[in-house]
Amino acid sequence: QSVLIIGAGPSGMDITNHIRKEARHVYLSHHLPTAPNTGFMGNVTQKPDVERLTKNGAIFKDGSEESFDHVVYCTGYKYSFPCLSTDVGIQVIDNFVQPLWKHCININNPTMSFIGLPFNVIPTHIFDMQVRFTLKFYTGQRQLPTKEQMIADLEKEQGERWDCGFVNRKKAHQMGERQFDYYNELANMTGIENIKPVILKLMKDCGKKYIFELDTYRNNRYTVIDDEHFTKRAL
């Protein structure tokens, strides 16, 4: 059957590579400024964003139209907390969970924390850092700032994001390479052990290869030598 994949992030590219081996044809819709490498995928056609879905397919923003049997949405995550009462003082506006101090501690009720909200990160590392960071306050080893101080810090950080071009609230928790500045901040503030520099170097070596080297990058095997260095070999 034919399939439309919407989104060409890590999940979209990975799913495209799996599905194309069984599907008759795959259409990959995205708005990346640089087209991913699908040259080795003979039955994959890249398309721009979907203008609108039709009964049997979709019309794309370039005016072209295609038919397909299935649609897979790889368009990211929507933050939603229907289990929480409004009394906890958290709201989500355009995927911006607020007000949070350091992307995790609820400023209105600081005994509540959200672990793992930032995206474009190394998930296991950010989970680990945020848990150890919040526990320093919850175990009494560090004193939380006042509510006013936390709000001021949040506003300062968001202002810096807007200045760097993160003007869309939907990107309020986006990190990318900024995650390492974030880790430094959490570590310096509470004295927790920081992420090793070799992890940043590994990330830079692996970054975007799911787009440009999808057919080969999983063949690489990395060995961490020490806190600063690693080796890489291809199978």
Secondary structure, 3 states (H helix, E strand, C coil): CEEEEECCCHHHHHHHHHHCCCCCEEEEECCCCCCCCCCCCCCEEEECCEEEECCCEEEECCCCEEECCEEEECCCCCCCCCCCCHHHCCEEECCEEECEECCCEECCCCCCECCCCCECCCHHHHHHHHHHHHHHHHCCCCCCCCHHHHHHHHHHHHHHHHHCCCCCHHHCCECCCHHHHHHHHHHHHHCCCCCCHHHHHHHHHHCCHHHHCCCCHHHEEEEECCCCCEEEEEC
